[in-house]
Amino acid sequence: MFAVLKTGGKQYKVQAGDTLRVELLAAEAGDKVQFNEILMVGGDAPQLGTPFVEGAAVQAEVIDNIKADKVITYHKRRRKHSSQRTRGHRQQLTLLRVTDVLASGADKSGVKEAVGTAIARRAAHGTEGTAPAAKKAAPKAAAKAAPKAEAAVAEADDLKVINGLGPAAEKKLNEAGISTFAQLAALDPETFEAVKVKEDWVAQAKDLAK
């Protein structure tokens, strides 16, 4: 009897007695592990999974954790800023000997499930099955400006009417939460860091805000 198992994003057709190299598992030499993601069990009564065969498993004994042959990559850039780089990589693998193929009863075998090292690390830190946390936006100095709630309520003014204040500066001010003459008039050019604000802009904004 043979089985097709899935581990490390790859599929392997195995039977009892086979020696197998798979992506590194969280196991040591001598450990017995069980693969529960079985896509097919072959034999007198073949079973096809949807996607996995319920109750089926492949058990194996860990022989050793090894490294694959070195793979050399070479990168070269031509022309003006030419450069070249050579790197070598040896993939970490686990060498196994398949001991048994189970068509059923995997949940009662008592053998620990074969788990990849990346999954084991995530489980140890309590992040298994969760999406990566979104990066928190860095606080901007613009937070010192007028309250954003006020900016949301107030109708935006055309800041470009101020002499010397162009579209690029207006865009940066808007991103910092400054969209009205009143908000610009309340800024302190010496402490506001999001945009380089000129004192003349503040003076003009005070006149326009009246």
Residue pairs with C-beta under 8 A, 6 or more apart in sequence:
1 15
1 16
1 41
1 42
1 43
1 101
1 103
2 13
2 14
2 15
2 41
2 42
2 43
2 101
3 13
3 14
3 15
3 38
3 40
3 41
3 42
3 56
3 58
3 101
4 11
4 12
4 13
4 14
4 38
4 39
4 40
4 42
5 11
5 12
5 14
5 35
5 37
5 38
5 39
5 58
6 12
6 35
6 37
6 38
6 39
6 52
7 22
7 23
7 25
7 35
7 37
7 114
7 116
8 22
8 23
8 116
9 23
10 22
10 23
11 39
12 20
12 22
14 20
14 58
14 98
14 101
15 98
15 101
16 98
16 99
16 100
16 101
17 97
17 98
18 97
18 98
19 63
19 95
19 96
19 97
19 98
20 60
20 95
20 96
20 97
20 98
21 66
21 68
21 93
21 94
21 95
21 96
22 93
22 94
22 96
22 114
23 91
23 92
23 93
23 94
23 116
24 65
24 92
24 93
24 94
24 116
24 117
25 33
25 62
25 65
25 94
25 114
25 115
25 116
25 117
26 115
26 116
26 117
26 119
26 120
27 33
27 62
27 65
27 94
27 114
28 62
28 65
29 62
29 63
29 64
29 65
30 61
30 62
31 61
31 62
31 112
32 59
32 60
32 61
32 62
32 99
32 111
32 112
33 59
33 60
33 61
33 62
33 96
33 111
33 112
33 113
33 114
34 57
34 58
34 59
34 60
34 106
34 109
34 111
34 112
34 113
34 114
35 57
35 58
35 59
35 60
35 113
35 114
36 52
36 56
36 57
36 106
36 113
37 52
38 49
38 52
38 53
38 56
38 57
38 58
39 48
39 49
39 51
39 52
39 53
40 46
40 47
40 48
40 49
40 53
41 47
41 53
41 56
41 101
41 103
43 103
45 103
47 53
47 56
47 103
49 56
53 103
55 102
55 103
55 104
55 105
55 106
55 107
56 101
56 102
56 103
56 104
56 106
57 101
57 102
57 106
57 109
57 111
58 98
58 100
58 101
58 102
59 98
59 99
59 100
59 101
59 102
59 109
59 111
60 96
60 97
60 98
60 99
60 114
61 96
61 97
61 99
62 94
62 95
62 96
63 95
63 96
63 97
64 94
64 95
65 92
65 93
65 94
65 95
66 92
66 93
66 94
66 95
67 90
67 91
67 92
67 93
68 90
68 91
68 92
68 93
69 90
70 88
70 89
70 90
71 88
71 89
71 90
71 91
72 86
72 87
72 88
73 86
73 87
73 88
73 89
74 84
74 85
74 86
75 84
75 85
75 86
75 87
76 82
76 83
76 84
76 85
77 83
77 84
92 117
102 109
115 123
119 128
122 128
140 176
140 194
141 192
141 193
141 194
142 175
142 176
142 177
142 178
142 192
142 193
142 194
144 191
144 192
145 176
145 177
145 178
145 183
145 186
145 187
145 192
145 194
146 177
146 178
146 182
146 183
146 186
148 177
150 183
151 177
151 178
151 179
151 180
151 183
154 179
154 180
154 182
154 183
155 180
156 174
156 179
156 180
157 179
157 180
157 181
157 208
159 165
159 169
159 170
159 173
159 174
159 178
159 179
159 181
159 184
159 205
160 166
160 167
160 170
161 208
162 184
162 201
162 204
162 205
162 208
163 200
163 204
164 198
164 200
164 201
165 201
169 195
172 194
172 195
173 179
173 184
173 194
173 195
175 194
176 194
176 195
177 183
178 184
178 187
178 195
180 209
181 205
181 206
181 208
181 209
182 205
182 209
184 197
184 201
184 202
184 205
184 209
185 202
185 205
185 206
185 209
187 197
187 202
189 197
189 198
189 199
189 201
189 202
